[in-house]
């Protein structure tokens, strides 16, 4: 067997599912698996429980040991690990194959692939596509960066199944040596992100372009026609445009509250706004892409309607977590870019008390500060970028009330004192969470807990 007896180190068990998926896949095939993770046992409790029934050779937490990499024949690295990491280099020098959970899945998958990427909106778009195809009766699987590994069940996926994968720039970078050819590629948008990892905007762009670069002419690329950058991306695939404005090319477009799907010959119109339970113009755009994908794969409008109407927002995406004396509190912790915050702000007409800031990914925050300073009533500034945002707001002489807070609890308390009936208190940081939290989920959960348990903050 391909993995029987092979010494494999899984670098980064993590909490997003990919590490657990790799361990389960490899252990089931007889590999001698070592788990190596810099986090401790308490941080990985849920993931460790998910592999506790497996014959693991060794589990080393809190540090990396050279022998785990110099003695490995294969290293399955988390996408979060830079490929120039010194322990990966130790493995390479010793002759180990460096791979990833997504690369293993791609090699073994037999199903039709719908791959979704973008700087913002890719999780919701992928989940919507899965919902619409499922409503149409297709056997459909959802995985990838959305936090669910399909690798343990890859052998059960049939050739006529549809696999919907949300793919990050890190995962697409890993897949490049395979020249991936998804049956359908969906690109929601492109804005600067992860420059701390990729180094330059061009390197980030090249990673994202891997989703369409090697497609065949009989495959489909669903692209945001309103994004000038994406429209320059080369692809051999047939293009289907997504736009907030009517368009002459084959695609799906917004016309008022309706969506219009045009395949080059026939037109289908349907009341997308009426069917969609999610707020905001950005979610209308996500739903356009999802509906265009589903229809292009043969889904009926009846299925599109059913899938949209029954769709529930993913956690931490404009999720209402409390309504206290007419003050509504929303968790949008997934918003890790300025562009995603802009989309969230557009979803509300009420005055907004914003919690913004976090891990510094080394992007220019000037326009972001100008946006939130103009749109928001008050702003609690968080994390590593808090001081930079504060300086920008001061330079802009913003009319908004703002405060740099030392922790999330302080920020929530401060927001409570500023909010009045009818206001929206919105956690939409525009930055990653890694300075204070393990991930955006932990940040969102902490916000919800603080809002609902803060002494003196409850409804009277």
VOTOR-458417 format. One record per residue (C-alpha): z, y, x; residue number from 1. Coordinates in steps of 0.05 Angstrom, whole numbers, plus 5000, padded with zeros to 4 digits. Each point is the difference from the previous one (the first is absolute). Layout:
BEGIN
<dogu w="Z" v="Y" u="X" pos="NUM"/>
...
***
This chain:
BEGIN
<dogu w="5000" v="5000" u="5000" pos="1"/>
<dogu w="4986" v="5072" u="5022" pos="2"/>
<dogu w="5073" v="5021" u="5002" pos="3"/>
<dogu w="5037" v="4933" u="5008" pos="4"/>
<dogu w="5050" v="5005" u="5057" pos="5"/>
<dogu w="4975" v="5069" u="5022" pos="6"/>
<dogu w="5052" v="5048" u="5028" pos="7"/>
<dogu w="4995" v="5062" u="4956" pos="8"/>
<dogu w="5042" v="5063" u="5002" pos="9"/>
<dogu w="5001" v="5042" u="4937" pos="10"/>
<dogu w="5014" v="5070" u="5025" pos="11"/>
<dogu w="5031" v="5040" u="4944" pos="12"/>
<dogu w="5026" v="4961" u="4941" pos="13"/>
<dogu w="5009" v="5066" u="4964" pos="14"/>
<dogu w="5012" v="5013" u="4927" pos="15"/>
<dogu w="4930" v="5010" u="4972" pos="16"/>
<dogu w="4982" v="4926" u="4993" pos="17"/>
<dogu w="4948" v="4992" u="5055" pos="18"/>
<dogu w="5048" v="4970" u="5051" pos="19"/>
<dogu w="5030" v="4953" u="4949" pos="20"/>
<dogu w="4930" v="4979" u="4978" pos="21"/>
<dogu w="4979" v="4985" u="5072" pos="22"/>
<dogu w="5063" v="4959" u="5013" pos="23"/>
<dogu w="4991" v="4959" u="4937" pos="24"/>
<dogu w="4926" v="4988" u="5013" pos="25"/>
<dogu w="5010" v="4978" u="5073" pos="26"/>
<dogu w="5063" v="4958" u="4988" pos="27"/>
<dogu w="4965" v="4962" u="4944" pos="28"/>
<dogu w="4945" v="4982" u="5050" pos="29"/>
<dogu w="5047" v="4974" u="5053" pos="30"/>
<dogu w="5003" v="5059" u="5047" pos="31"/>
<dogu w="5062" v="5010" u="5042" pos="32"/>
<dogu w="5019" v="5069" u="4975" pos="33"/>
<dogu w="5044" v="5051" u="5035" pos="34"/>
<dogu w="5020" v="5063" u="4962" pos="35"/>
<dogu w="5010" v="5063" u="5042" pos="36"/>
<dogu w="5022" v="5065" u="4967" pos="37"/>
<dogu w="5036" v="5062" u="5025" pos="38"/>
<dogu w="5037" v="5007" u="4934" pos="39"/>
<dogu w="5067" v="4965" u="4990" pos="40"/>
<dogu w="5020" v="4946" u="4951" pos="41"/>
<dogu w="5026" v="5047" u="4947" pos="42"/>
<dogu w="4935" v="5040" u="5000" pos="43"/>
<dogu w="4959" v="4937" u="4992" pos="44"/>
<dogu w="5045" v="4962" u="4953" pos="45"/>
<dogu w="4949" v="4994" u="4944" pos="46"/>
<dogu w="4944" v="4978" u="5046" pos="47"/>
<dogu w="5044" v="4951" u="5037" pos="48"/>
<dogu w="5021" v="4968" u="4934" pos="49"/>
<dogu w="4926" v="4991" u="4983" pos="50"/>
<dogu w="4989" v="4957" u="5062" pos="51"/>
<dogu w="5068" v="4965" u="5002" pos="52"/>
<dogu w="4971" v="4935" u="4974" pos="53"/>
<dogu w="4950" v="4994" u="5057" pos="54"/>
<dogu w="5005" v="4965" u="5068" pos="55"/>
<dogu w="5002" v="5062" u="5044" pos="56"/>
<dogu w="5005" v="4987" u="5075" pos="57"/>
<dogu w="5038" v="5064" u="5016" pos="58"/>
<dogu w="5019" v="5066" u="4969" pos="59"/>
<dogu w="5014" v="5058" u="5048" pos="60"/>
<dogu w="5021" v="5065" u="4968" pos="61"/>
<dogu w="5020" v="5069" u="5026" pos="62"/>
<dogu w="4960" v="4993" u="5064" pos="63"/>
<dogu w="4936" v="4970" u="5028" pos="64"/>
<dogu w="5006" v="4945" u="5052" pos="65"/>
<dogu w="4945" v="4994" u="5052" pos="66"/>
<dogu w="4998" v="4924" u="4994" pos="67"/>
<dogu w="4981" v="5005" u="4926" pos="68"/>
<dogu w="4935" v="5032" u="5021" pos="69"/>
<dogu w="4986" v="4970" u="5068" pos="70"/>
<dogu w="5008" v="4929" u="4973" pos="71"/>
<dogu w="4961" v="5011" u="4935" pos="72"/>
<dogu w="4931" v="4972" u="4988" pos="73"/>
<dogu w="4990" v="5047" u="4941" pos="74"/>
<dogu w="5035" v="5065" u="4980" pos="75"/>
<dogu w="4995" v="5024" u="4928" pos="76"/>
<dogu w="5018" v="5074" u="5005" pos="77"/>
<dogu w="5020" v="5046" u="4943" pos="78"/>
<dogu w="4948" v="5055" u="4986" pos="79"/>
<dogu w="5056" v="5050" u="5017" pos="80"/>
<dogu w="5000" v="4976" u="5073" pos="81"/>
<dogu w="4952" v="5041" u="5044" pos="82"/>
<dogu w="4951" v="4954" u="5033" pos="83"/>
<dogu w="5018" v="5029" u="5068" pos="84"/>
<dogu w="5072" v="4977" u="4991" pos="85"/>
<dogu w="5027" v="4973" u="5066" pos="86"/>
<dogu w="5023" v="4934" u="4970" pos="87"/>
<dogu w="4931" v="4989" u="4971" pos="88"/>
<dogu w="4973" v="5014" u="5070" pos="89"/>
<dogu w="5047" v="4948" u="5028" pos="90"/>
<dogu w="4972" v="4950" u="4950" pos="91"/>
<dogu w="4928" v="5019" u="5016" pos="92"/>
<dogu w="5012" v="4993" u="5075" pos="93"/>
<dogu w="5028" v="4930" u="4987" pos="94"/>
<dogu w="4938" v="4980" u="4959" pos="95"/>
<dogu w="5028" v="5006" u="4930" pos="96"/>
<dogu w="4954" v="5015" u="4941" pos="97"/>
<dogu w="5021" v="5066" u="4967" pos="98"/>
<dogu w="4988" v="5000" u="4925" pos="99"/>
<dogu w="5029" v="5025" u="4934" pos="100"/>
<dogu w="5018" v="4974" u="4932" pos="101"/>
<dogu w="4940" v="5035" u="4969" pos="102"/>
<dogu w="4953" v="4972" u="5053" pos="103"/>
<dogu w="5025" v="4930" u="4987" pos="104"/>
<dogu w="4990" v="5010" u="4925" pos="105"/>
<dogu w="4930" v="5027" u="5010" pos="106"/>
<dogu w="4979" v="4940" u="5043" pos="107"/>
<dogu w="5025" v="4949" u="4949" pos="108"/>
<dogu w="4984" v="5035" u="4933" pos="109"/>
<dogu w="4943" v="4973" u="4957" pos="110"/>
<dogu w="5006" v="5049" u="4942" pos="111"/>
<dogu w="4958" v="5062" u="4986" pos="112"/>
<dogu w="5034" v="5060" u="5032" pos="113"/>
<dogu w="5010" v="5069" u="4971" pos="114"/>
<dogu w="5029" v="5042" u="5057" pos="115"/>
<dogu w="5032" v="5067" u="4984" pos="116"/>
<dogu w="5019" v="5054" u="5050" pos="117"/>
<dogu w="5010" v="5075" u="5002" pos="118"/>
<dogu w="5050" v="5050" u="5025" pos="119"/>
<dogu w="5030" v="5005" u="4930" pos="120"/>
<dogu w="4996" v="4961" u="4935" pos="121"/>
<dogu w="4981" v="4933" u="5029" pos="122"/>
<dogu w="5060" v="4961" u="4973" pos="123"/>
<dogu w="4992" v="5025" u="4929" pos="124"/>
<dogu w="4924" v="4990" u="5003" pos="125"/>
<dogu w="5008" v="4929" u="5025" pos="126"/>
<dogu w="5052" v="4983" u="4947" pos="127"/>
<dogu w="4955" v="5030" u="4946" pos="128"/>
<dogu w="4940" v="4959" u="5022" pos="129"/>
<dogu w="5043" v="4937" u="4998" pos="130"/>
<dogu w="5025" v="5018" u="4930" pos="131"/>
<dogu w="4930" v="5013" u="4973" pos="132"/>
<dogu w="4969" v="4937" u="5028" pos="133"/>
<dogu w="5060" v="4959" u="4976" pos="134"/>
<dogu w="4991" v="5029" u="4931" pos="135"/>
<dogu w="4927" v="4978" u="5003" pos="136"/>
<dogu w="5023" v="4928" u="5011" pos="137"/>
<dogu w="4985" v="4996" u="5074" pos="138"/>
<dogu w="5044" v="4960" u="5046" pos="139"/>
<dogu w="5023" v="5057" u="5045" pos="140"/>
<dogu w="5049" v="5008" u="5057" pos="141"/>
<dogu w="5032" v="5064" u="5026" pos="142"/>
<dogu w="5025" v="5008" u="5071" pos="143"/>
<dogu w="4997" v="5036" u="5066" pos="144"/>
<dogu w="5036" v="5064" u="5016" pos="145"/>
<dogu w="5026" v="5004" u="4929" pos="146"/>
<dogu w="5055" v="4954" u="5024" pos="147"/>
<dogu w="4981" v="4930" u="4978" pos="148"/>
<dogu w="4972" v="4949" u="5049" pos="149"/>
<dogu w="4947" v="4953" u="4973" pos="150"/>
<dogu w="4999" v="4960" u="5065" pos="151"/>
<dogu w="5047" v="4944" u="4976" pos="152"/>
<dogu w="4954" v="4986" u="4940" pos="153"/>
<dogu w="4933" v="5010" u="5035" pos="154"/>
<dogu w="4982" v="4926" u="4993" pos="155"/>
<dogu w="5007" v="5006" u="4924" pos="156"/>
<dogu w="4951" v="5058" u="4994" pos="157"/>
<dogu w="4933" v="4975" u="4974" pos="158"/>
<dogu w="4932" v="5028" u="5018" pos="159"/>
<dogu w="4991" v="5033" u="4932" pos="160"/>
<dogu w="5069" v="5032" u="5001" pos="161"/>
<dogu w="5005" v="5075" u="5014" pos="162"/>
<dogu w="5048" v="5024" u="5054" pos="163"/>
<dogu w="5019" v="5073" u="4996" pos="164"/>
<dogu w="5028" v="5025" u="5066" pos="165"/>
<dogu w="5030" v="5067" u="5015" pos="166"/>
<dogu w="4986" v="5012" u="5074" pos="167"/>
<dogu w="5033" v="5051" u="5045" pos="168"/>
<dogu w="4967" v="5031" u="5061" pos="169"/>
<dogu w="5043" v="4954" u="5043" pos="170"/>
<dogu w="4975" v="4938" u="4964" pos="171"/>
<dogu w="4928" v="5023" u="5003" pos="172"/>
<dogu w="5008" v="5012" u="5075" pos="173"/>
<dogu w="5024" v="4928" u="5007" pos="174"/>
<dogu w="4942" v="4973" u="4959" pos="175"/>
<dogu w="4946" v="5036" u="5041" pos="176"/>
<dogu w="4986" v="4941" u="5047" pos="177"/>
<dogu w="4982" v="4958" u="4938" pos="178"/>
<dogu w="4949" v="5052" u="4976" pos="179"/>
<dogu w="5028" v="4995" u="4929" pos="180"/>
<dogu w="4951" v="4998" u="4942" pos="181"/>
<dogu w="5037" v="5010" u="4935" pos="182"/>
<dogu w="4958" v="4987" u="4938" pos="183"/>
<dogu w="5024" v="5067" u="4973" pos="184"/>
<dogu w="5031" v="5055" u="5042" pos="185"/>
<dogu w="5036" v="5058" u="4966" pos="186"/>
<dogu w="5018" v="5063" u="5038" pos="187"/>
<dogu w="5043" v="5049" u="4960" pos="188"/>
<dogu w="5001" v="5060" u="5048" pos="189"/>
<dogu w="5008" v="5019" u="5073" pos="190"/>
<dogu w="5049" v="5051" u="5029" pos="191"/>
<dogu w="5037" v="5003" u="5067" pos="192"/>
<dogu w="5056" v="4949" u="5006" pos="193"/>
<dogu w="5034" v="4954" u="5050" pos="194"/>
<dogu w="4979" v="5043" u="5059" pos="195"/>
<dogu w="5064" v="4980" u="5034" pos="196"/>
<dogu w="4972" v="4929" u="5003" pos="197"/>
<dogu w="4924" v="5010" u="5005" pos="198"/>
<dogu w="5004" v="5060" u="5047" pos="199"/>
<dogu w="4939" v="5038" u="4972" pos="200"/>
<dogu w="4969" v="5012" u="4932" pos="201"/>
<dogu w="4937" v="4965" u="5024" pos="202"/>
<dogu w="5038" v="4937" u="5018" pos="203"/>
<dogu w="5033" v="5000" u="4931" pos="204"/>
<dogu w="4932" v="5011" u="4968" pos="205"/>
<dogu w="4969" v="4942" u="5039" pos="206"/>
<dogu w="5056" v="4954" u="4978" pos="207"/>
<dogu w="4988" v="5018" u="4927" pos="208"/>
<dogu w="4924" v="4993" u="5007" pos="209"/>
<dogu w="5009" v="4927" u="5018" pos="210"/>
<dogu w="5004" v="4986" u="4925" pos="211"/>
<dogu w="4926" v="5017" u="4990" pos="212"/>
<dogu w="4969" v="4997" u="5069" pos="213"/>
<dogu w="4978" v="4927" u="4999" pos="214"/>
<dogu w="4986" v="4990" u="4926" pos="215"/>
<dogu w="4933" v="4969" u="4980" pos="216"/>
<dogu w="4948" v="5033" u="4957" pos="217"/>
<dogu w="5017" v="4954" u="4942" pos="218"/>
<dogu w="5072" v="5024" u="5001" pos="219"/>
<dogu w="5031" v="5062" u="4968" pos="220"/>
<dogu w="5035" v="5061" u="5028" pos="221"/>
<dogu w="5036" v="5042" u="4948" pos="222"/>
<dogu w="5010" v="5069" u="5031" pos="223"/>
<dogu w="5031" v="5066" u="4981" pos="224"/>
<dogu w="4940" v="5046" u="4992" pos="225"/>
<dogu w="5046" v="5061" u="5001" pos="226"/>
<dogu w="5024" v="4985" u="5070" pos="227"/>
<dogu w="4950" v="5029" u="5050" pos="228"/>
<dogu w="5027" v="4958" u="5057" pos="229"/>
<dogu w="4992" v="4934" u="4965" pos="230"/>
<dogu w="4929" v="5017" u="4978" pos="231"/>
<dogu w="4981" v="5001" u="5074" pos="232"/>
<dogu w="5025" v="4929" u="5013" pos="233"/>
<dogu w="4944" v="4952" u="5018" pos="234"/>
<dogu w="4995" v="4935" u="4961" pos="235"/>
<dogu w="4944" v="4951" u="4985" pos="236"/>
<dogu w="5031" v="4986" u="4931" pos="237"/>
<dogu w="4976" v="5025" u="4933" pos="238"/>
<dogu w="5040" v="5063" u="4981" pos="239"/>
<dogu w="5035" v="5015" u="4935" pos="240"/>
<dogu w="5026" v="5071" u="4996" pos="241"/>
<dogu w="5066" v="5022" u="4970" pos="242"/>
<dogu w="5006" v="5074" u="4981" pos="243"/>
<dogu w="5040" v="5048" u="4959" pos="244"/>
<dogu w="4933" v="5033" u="4980" pos="245"/>
<dogu w="4937" v="4973" u="4967" pos="246"/>
<dogu w="4951" v="4972" u="5051" pos="247"/>
<dogu w="4929" v="4974" u="5002" pos="248"/>
<dogu w="5011" v="4941" u="5046" pos="249"/>
<dogu w="5025" v="4931" u="4977" pos="250"/>
<dogu w="5074" v="5005" u="4992" pos="251"/>
<dogu w="5058" v="5017" u="4954" pos="252"/>
<dogu w="5017" v="5072" u="4984" pos="253"/>
<dogu w="5049" v="5043" u="4962" pos="254"/>
<dogu w="4973" v="5039" u="4941" pos="255"/>
<dogu w="5058" v="5035" u="4966" pos="256"/>
<dogu w="5049" v="4946" u="4979" pos="257"/>
<dogu w="4945" v="4947" u="5002" pos="258"/>
<dogu w="4974" v="4955" u="5055" pos="259"/>
<dogu w="4925" v="4989" u="5006" pos="260"/>
<dogu w="4975" v="4938" u="5037" pos="261"/>
<dogu w="4926" v="5002" u="5021" pos="262"/>
<dogu w="4969" v="4941" u="5036" pos="263"/>
<dogu w="4933" v="5034" u="5012" pos="264"/>
<dogu w="4971" v="4977" u="4933" pos="265"/>
<dogu w="5052" v="4999" u="4944" pos="266"/>
<dogu w="5060" v="5044" u="4985" pos="267"/>
<dogu w="5068" v="4980" u="4972" pos="268"/>
<dogu w="5049" v="5053" u="4976" pos="269"/>
<dogu w="5073" v="4987" u="4984" pos="270"/>
<dogu w="5064" v="5041" u="4988" pos="271"/>
<dogu w="5035" v="4988" u="5066" pos="272"/>
<dogu w="5054" v="5053" u="4990" pos="273"/>
<dogu w="5018" v="4969" u="4933" pos="274"/>
<dogu w="5007" v="4931" u="5030" pos="275"/>
<dogu w="5036" v="5019" u="5065" pos="276"/>
<dogu w="5077" v="5003" u="4997" pos="277"/>
<dogu w="5007" v="5033" u="5069" pos="278"/>
<dogu w="5008" v="5076" u="5009" pos="279"/>
<dogu w="4959" v="5044" u="5046" pos="280"/>
<dogu w="4928" v="5014" u="5019" pos="281"/>
<dogu w="5009" v="4955" u="5061" pos="282"/>
<dogu w="5016" v="4941" u="4956" pos="283"/>
<dogu w="4939" v="5015" u="4957" pos="284"/>
<dogu w="4960" v="4996" u="5065" pos="285"/>
<dogu w="5034" v="4935" u="5020" pos="286"/>
<dogu w="4984" v="4971" u="4931" pos="287"/>
<dogu w="4927" v="5022" u="5006" pos="288"/>
<dogu w="4993" v="4960" u="5065" pos="289"/>
<dogu w="5035" v="4940" u="4970" pos="290"/>
<dogu w="4959" v="5001" u="4936" pos="291"/>
<dogu w="4936" v="5008" u="5040" pos="292"/>
<dogu w="5019" v="4940" u="5043" pos="293"/>
<dogu w="5018" v="4957" u="4940" pos="294"/>
<dogu w="4937" v="5017" u="4961" pos="295"/>
<dogu w="4956" v="4988" u="5061" pos="296"/>
<dogu w="5031" v="4930" u="5004" pos="297"/>
<dogu w="4983" v="4986" u="4927" pos="298"/>
<dogu w="5063" v="5022" u="4963" pos="299"/>
<dogu w="4991" v="5023" u="4928" pos="300"/>
<dogu w="5023" v="5067" u="4974" pos="301"/>
<dogu w="5047" v="4961" u="4954" pos="302"/>
<dogu w="5034" v="4971" u="5062" pos="303"/>
<dogu w="5001" v="5068" u="5034" pos="304"/>
<dogu w="5035" v="5030" u="4940" pos="305"/>
<dogu w="5050" v="4943" u="4995" pos="306"/>
<dogu w="5015" v="5001" u="5075" pos="307"/>
<dogu w="5010" v="5075" u="5002" pos="308"/>
<dogu w="5044" v="5004" u="4938" pos="309"/>
<dogu w="5046" v="4946" u="5024" pos="310"/>
<dogu w="5005" v="5025" u="5072" pos="311"/>
<dogu w="5068" v="5021" u="5025" pos="312"/>
<dogu w="5008" v="5050" u="5057" pos="313"/>
<dogu w="5020" v="4969" u="5066" pos="314"/>
<dogu w="5070" v="5017" u="5024" pos="315"/>
<dogu w="5009" v="5064" u="5040" pos="316"/>
<dogu w="4937" v="5031" u="4973" pos="317"/>
<dogu w="5018" v="5058" u="4954" pos="318"/>
<dogu w="5053" v="4954" u="4970" pos="319"/>
<dogu w="5049" v="5033" u="4952" pos="320"/>
<dogu w="5070" v="4978" u="5024" pos="321"/>
<dogu w="5045" v="5045" u="4958" pos="322"/>
<dogu w="5001" v="5053" u="4946" pos="323"/>
<dogu w="5065" v="5039" u="5005" pos="324"/>
<dogu w="5011" v="5057" u="4951" pos="325"/>
<dogu w="4926" v="5013" u="4996" pos="326"/>
<dogu w="4989" v="4997" u="5075" pos="327"/>
<dogu w="4951" v="4945" u="5018" pos="328"/>
<dogu w="5005" v="4964" u="5067" pos="329"/>
<dogu w="4938" v="4966" u="5029" pos="330"/>
<dogu w="4995" v="4953" u="5059" pos="331"/>
<dogu w="4933" v="5009" u="5036" pos="332"/>
<dogu w="5025" v="4972" u="5066" pos="333"/>
<dogu w="4932" v="4968" u="5013" pos="334"/>
<dogu w="4973" v="5070" u="5012" pos="335"/>
<dogu w="4997" v="5000" u="5076" pos="336"/>
<dogu w="4943" v="5052" u="5009" pos="337"/>
<dogu w="4994" v="5073" u="4979" pos="338"/>
<dogu w="4939" v="4981" u="4958" pos="339"/>
<dogu w="5041" v="4950" u="4959" pos="340"/>
<dogu w="5053" v="5053" u="4987" pos="341"/>
<dogu w="4946" v="5048" u="4977" pos="342"/>
<dogu w="4977" v="4948" u="4950" pos="343"/>
<dogu w="5071" v="4990" u="4975" pos="344"/>
<dogu w="5012" v="5074" u="4991" pos="345"/>
<dogu w="4936" v="5005" u="4958" pos="346"/>
<dogu w="5029" v="4948" u="4952" pos="347"/>
<dogu w="5053" v="5048" u="4974" pos="348"/>
<dogu w="5000" v="5068" u="4966" pos="349"/>
<dogu w="5076" v="5008" u="5001" pos="350"/>
<dogu w="5037" v="5035" u="5056" pos="351"/>
<dogu w="5010" v="4953" u="5059" pos="352"/>
<dogu w="5059" v="4990" u="5047" pos="353"/>
<dogu w="4969" v="4960" u="5057" pos="354"/>
<dogu w="5031" v="4956" u="5053" pos="355"/>
<dogu w="4951" v="5000" u="5059" pos="356"/>
<dogu w="4998" v="4980" u="5073" pos="357"/>
<dogu w="5014" v="4938" u="5043" pos="358"/>
<dogu w="4973" v="4964" u="5060" pos="359"/>
<dogu w="4954" v="5043" u="5043" pos="360"/>
<dogu w="4930" v="4971" u="5005" pos="361"/>
<dogu w="4977" v="5060" u="5041" pos="362"/>
<dogu w="4954" v="5031" u="4949" pos="363"/>
<dogu w="4992" v="5074" u="4986" pos="364"/>
<dogu w="5049" v="5020" u="4944" pos="365"/>
<dogu w="4979" v="5073" u="4991" pos="366"/>
<dogu w="4957" v="4989" u="4938" pos="367"/>
<dogu w="5051" v="4951" u="4971" pos="368"/>
<dogu w="5056" v="5052" u="5007" pos="369"/>
<dogu w="4956" v="5053" u="4968" pos="370"/>
<dogu w="4984" v="4953" u="4941" pos="371"/>
<dogu w="5072" v="4980" u="4985" pos="372"/>
<dogu w="5026" v="5071" u="5012" pos="373"/>
<dogu w="4951" v="5026" u="4948" pos="374"/>
<dogu w="5007" v="4945" u="4948" pos="375"/>
<dogu w="5074" v="4983" u="5002" pos="376"/>
<dogu w="5061" v="5035" u="4973" pos="377"/>
<dogu w="5045" v="4971" u="5055" pos="378"/>
<dogu w="4991" v="4952" u="5058" pos="379"/>
<dogu w="5050" v="4955" u="5035" pos="380"/>
<dogu w="4974" v="4986" u="5070" pos="381"/>
<dogu w="5013" v="4932" u="5031" pos="382"/>
<dogu w="4996" v="4962" u="5065" pos="383"/>
<dogu w="4963" v="5013" u="5065" pos="384"/>
<dogu w="4949" v="5047" u="4968" pos="385"/>
<dogu w="5052" v="5039" u="4962" pos="386"/>
<dogu w="5008" v="5053" u="5054" pos="387"/>
<dogu w="4924" v="5007" u="5010" pos="388"/>
<dogu w="4990" v="5009" u="4925" pos="389"/>
<dogu w="5057" v="5050" u="4998" pos="390"/>
<dogu w="4968" v="5041" u="5055" pos="391"/>
<dogu w="4933" v="4998" u="4964" pos="392"/>
<dogu w="5032" v="5023" u="4934" pos="393"/>
<dogu w="5036" v="5056" u="5035" pos="394"/>
<dogu w="4936" v="5022" u="5034" pos="395"/>
<dogu w="4965" v="5000" u="4933" pos="396"/>
<dogu w="5058" v="5040" u="4969" pos="397"/>
<dogu w="5001" v="4949" u="4944" pos="398"/>
<dogu w="5030" v="5022" u="4934" pos="399"/>
<dogu w="5027" v="4930" u="4990" pos="400"/>
<dogu w="5073" v="4986" u="5013" pos="401"/>
<dogu w="5005" v="4949" u="5057" pos="402"/>
<dogu w="5054" v="4965" u="5040" pos="403"/>
<dogu w="4998" v="4953" u="5059" pos="404"/>
<dogu w="5046" v="4942" u="4981" pos="405"/>
<dogu w="5035" v="4953" u="5048" pos="406"/>
<dogu w="4992" v="4937" u="4958" pos="407"/>
<dogu w="4972" v="4977" u="4933" pos="408"/>
<dogu w="5066" v="5005" u="4963" pos="409"/>
<dogu w="5008" v="5072" u="5021" pos="410"/>
<dogu w="4928" v="5013" u="4977" pos="411"/>
<dogu w="5011" v="4968" u="4931" pos="412"/>
<dogu w="5064" v="5040" u="4990" pos="413"/>
<dogu w="4965" v="5064" u="5019" pos="414"/>
<dogu w="4942" v="4985" u="4953" pos="415"/>
<dogu w="5050" v="4988" u="4943" pos="416"/>
<dogu w="5029" v="5069" u="5010" pos="417"/>
<dogu w="4931" v="5032" u="4997" pos="418"/>
<dogu w="4971" v="4962" u="4941" pos="419"/>
<dogu w="5006" v="5024" u="4928" pos="420"/>
<dogu w="4979" v="4970" u="4934" pos="421"/>
<dogu w="4925" v="4988" u="4999" pos="422"/>
<dogu w="4993" v="4995" u="5075" pos="423"/>
<dogu w="4971" v="4941" u="5039" pos="424"/>
<dogu w="5037" v="4976" u="5062" pos="425"/>
<dogu w="4948" v="4964" u="5041" pos="426"/>
<dogu w="5009" v="4957" u="5063" pos="427"/>
<dogu w="4929" v="5005" u="5029" pos="428"/>
<dogu w="5013" v="5007" u="5074" pos="429"/>
<dogu w="4929" v="5005" u="5029" pos="430"/>
<dogu w="5027" v="4963" u="5061" pos="431"/>
<dogu w="5018" v="4929" u="5019" pos="432"/>
<dogu w="5071" v="4976" u="4994" pos="433"/>
<dogu w="5013" v="4968" u="5068" pos="434"/>
<dogu w="5048" v="5054" u="5026" pos="435"/>
<dogu w="5053" v="4985" u="4947" pos="436"/>
<dogu w="4978" v="4937" u="4964" pos="437"/>
<dogu w="4967" v="4933" u="5013" pos="438"/>
<dogu w="4942" v="5016" u="4953" pos="439"/>
<dogu w="4980" v="5042" u="4940" pos="440"/>
<dogu w="5030" v="4948" u="4953" pos="441"/>
<dogu w="5069" v="5007" u="5030" pos="442"/>
<dogu w="4993" v="5076" u="4997" pos="443"/>
<dogu w="4980" v="4998" u="4927" pos="444"/>
<dogu w="5055" v="4952" u="4981" pos="445"/>
<dogu w="5051" v="5044" u="5036" pos="446"/>
<dogu w="4975" v="5061" u="4962" pos="447"/>
<dogu w="5006" v="4964" u="4933" pos="448"/>
<dogu w="5070" v="4976" u="5016" pos="449"/>
<dogu w="5023" v="5069" u="5022" pos="450"/>
<dogu w="4970" v="5034" u="4938" pos="451"/>
<dogu w="5033" v="4951" u="4953" pos="452"/>
<dogu w="5068" v="4996" u="5036" pos="453"/>
<dogu w="5010" v="5069" u="5030" pos="454"/>
<dogu w="5070" v="5025" u="4980" pos="455"/>
<dogu w="4994" v="5063" u="4959" pos="456"/>
<dogu w="4925" v="4989" u="4990" pos="457"/>
<dogu w="5003" v="4958" u="4937" pos="458"/>
<dogu w="4985" v="5026" u="4931" pos="459"/>
<dogu w="5060" v="5031" u="4967" pos="460"/>
***
